[in-house]
Each structure stands twice: as structure tokens, then as C-alpha cells.
Amino acid sequence: MCYAVPGRVSEVDGAYATVDYGGVTKRVNISFLEDVKPGEYVLVHIGYAIQKIDEEEALKTLQI
């Protein structure tokens, strides 16, 4: 079973991004994805962003 958590990218620095999980921020490796920008949502699994997702889908997932 894979557990991935959506978070909002607040800052990008090379192959890493700061991702906000409702006030808690973590440094995440984004090297698996292309062209990640602040304001976008990504799914993160064990410290790696594995997929971009749209804001609506991210917010639905966070409500659960």
C-alpha cells in the first residue's frame, strides 16, 4: 500500500521544494517532476513529490 499526502508548494530551490501541509512545512525532493512552481499541489511519498495534482483534487483529499 502506498500512502501519498498532498501539499502546496511554497518555494522551489533546484531539485527541492518547500511543501506546506496546512502550516507544517517540509523540504521535498521534486526531481521526479518537471517544472514545479510555487502554488501548485503535489503528492508526496516518503519525501519525494511523485505527481502534480490540481487544487480541487488536493483539497478534496485533504478533507478526507
Rosetta blueprint (number, residue, H / E / L):
1 M L
2 C L
3 Y L
4 A L
5 V E
6 P E
7 G E
8 R E
9 V E
10 S E
11 E E
12 V E
13 D E
14 G L
15 A L
16 Y E
17 A E
18 T E
19 V E
20 D E
21 Y E
22 G L
23 G L
24 V E
25 T E
26 K E
27 R E
28 V E
29 N E
30 I L
31 S L
32 F L
33 L L
34 E L
35 D L
36 V L
37 K L
38 P L
39 G L
40 E L
41 Y E
42 V E
43 L E
44 V E
45 H E
46 I L
47 G L
48 Y E
49 A E
50 I E
51 Q E
52 K E
53 I E
54 D L
55 E H
56 E H
57 E H
58 A H
59 L H
60 K H
61 T H
62 L H
63 Q H
64 I L
